[in-house]
Amino acid sequence: RAALLALARATIDHRGRVGGALEEARGAGLSDAEIVELVANVALTIFTNYLNELAGTDIDFPIVHHHPQ
């Protein structure tokens, strides 16, 4: 799970230019299929967020607040 989260974070922070994070994810045992699924989910979430911002979608569910550790 840590490898997935690290790769997702690197993908977001560096706009897909993840550098060594990809090798670390593979070294942690992630398959190419899992990596592709992760990138697809990141891209879908970004797309959805942009679309909702553009459309001015009202939030009708509890807002989740991120608490960095």
C-alpha positions as CSV (number, residue, x, y, z in Angstrom):
1,R,0.0,0.0,0.0
2,A,2.8,2.4,0.8
3,A,4.3,1.9,-2.6
4,L,1.0,2.6,-4.3
5,L,0.5,5.8,-2.3
6,A,4.1,6.9,-2.9
7,L,3.7,6.4,-6.7
8,A,0.3,8.2,-6.7
9,R,1.8,11.1,-4.8
10,A,4.8,11.3,-7.2
11,T,2.5,11.1,-10.2
12,I,0.4,14.1,-8.9
13,D,3.3,16.2,-7.6
14,H,5.5,15.8,-10.7
15,R,2.7,15.5,-13.3
16,G,3.6,12.0,-14.4
17,R,7.4,12.5,-14.4
18,V,7.9,10.2,-11.4
19,G,11.6,9.4,-11.8
20,G,12.7,6.7,-9.4
21,A,9.3,6.3,-7.9
22,L,8.4,3.9,-10.7
23,E,11.3,1.7,-10.0
24,E,10.6,1.8,-6.3
25,A,7.0,0.7,-7.0
26,R,8.1,-2.2,-9.2
27,G,10.7,-3.1,-6.5
28,A,7.9,-3.3,-4.0
29,G,6.1,-5.8,-6.2
30,L,3.6,-3.7,-8.1
31,S,2.7,-5.1,-11.5
32,D,2.5,-3.1,-14.7
33,A,-1.3,-3.6,-14.5
34,E,-1.5,-2.2,-11.0
35,I,0.6,0.8,-12.1
36,V,-1.6,1.5,-15.1
37,E,-4.7,1.2,-12.9
38,L,-3.2,3.7,-10.4
39,V,-2.4,6.2,-13.2
40,A,-5.9,5.8,-14.7
41,N,-7.4,6.5,-11.3
42,V,-5.3,9.6,-10.7
43,A,-6.1,10.9,-14.2
44,L,-9.9,10.2,-13.7
45,T,-9.9,12.0,-10.3
46,I,-8.1,15.0,-11.7
47,F,-10.5,15.1,-14.7
48,T,-13.5,14.9,-12.4
49,N,-12.2,17.6,-10.1
50,Y,-11.5,19.9,-13.1
51,L,-15.0,19.3,-14.5
52,N,-16.6,19.9,-11.2
53,E,-14.7,23.2,-10.7
54,L,-15.7,24.3,-14.3
55,A,-19.4,23.3,-13.7
56,G,-19.5,24.8,-10.2
57,T,-20.9,21.5,-8.9
58,D,-22.4,21.9,-5.4
59,I,-20.8,19.5,-2.8
60,D,-23.7,17.4,-1.4
61,F,-21.6,15.1,0.8
62,P,-19.4,15.7,3.8
63,I,-16.1,17.3,2.9
64,V,-13.1,15.2,3.7
65,H,-10.2,17.2,5.2
66,H,-6.7,15.9,4.7
67,H,-4.5,15.8,7.8
68,P,-0.8,15.3,6.9
69,Q,1.1,13.0,9.2
